[in-house]
Amino acid sequence: MDFTITKVVIKKIPENKWHIWFASCVINEWIKLNNIAIFKRLNKEWYRLVFPEKKIEGAEPVQIFFPVTSEAYFLLEKAISEHIK
């Protein structure tokens, strides 16, 4: 199966030094991934993606979704980077 990112939407976060955008994207016209946080890297080179998690009191955070392979991460990173202005 192909991994095709068909739509990317970027939303700017006002007045935040490191966390600067949220992204959402549609994969294969089947599933929409929301609230992917985009942070500046400390070395100021490009950005890093952070995927949402649910914090449950008294337990470890639970990841909502995340790329399982580095290839999937880099495809998401590339698609999102093309929409950042």
C-alpha positions, 0 to 999 in steps of 0.5 A, spaced: 500 500 500 502 506 498 503 512 503 500 518 500 499 524 504 493 528 500 492 534 504 496 538 509 494 544 513 498 548 518 496 553 523 501 558 527 501 558 534 502 565 536 507 568 541 511 561 543 518 560 542 519 553 540 512 550 539 510 554 533 505 550 529 500 545 529 499 540 523 494 536 520 494 531 514 490 526 510 493 519 509 490 516 502 484 519 503 482 515 508 484 517 515 486 524 518 491 526 523 490 532 527 494 536 532 501 534 530 506 539 534 511 542 530 517 545 534 523 548 532 530 544 534 535 547 538 540 548 533 535 552 529 535 547 523 528 545 521 523 542 525 521 536 529 514 533 529 511 531 536 505 526 535 499 527 540 498 523 546 493 522 552 495 524 559 492 519 564 492 521 571 497 516 575 499 512 569 504 513 563 502 517 557 498 513 551 500 515 544 494 517 540 498 515 533 505 516 531 509 513 525 511 506 526 517 507 521 522 512 520 520 512 513 513 514 515 516 519 519 520 522 514 514 522 509 510 526 514 516 531 515 517 532 508 510 533 506 509 538 512 515 542 511 513 543 504 507 547 507 510 551 512 511 558 510 
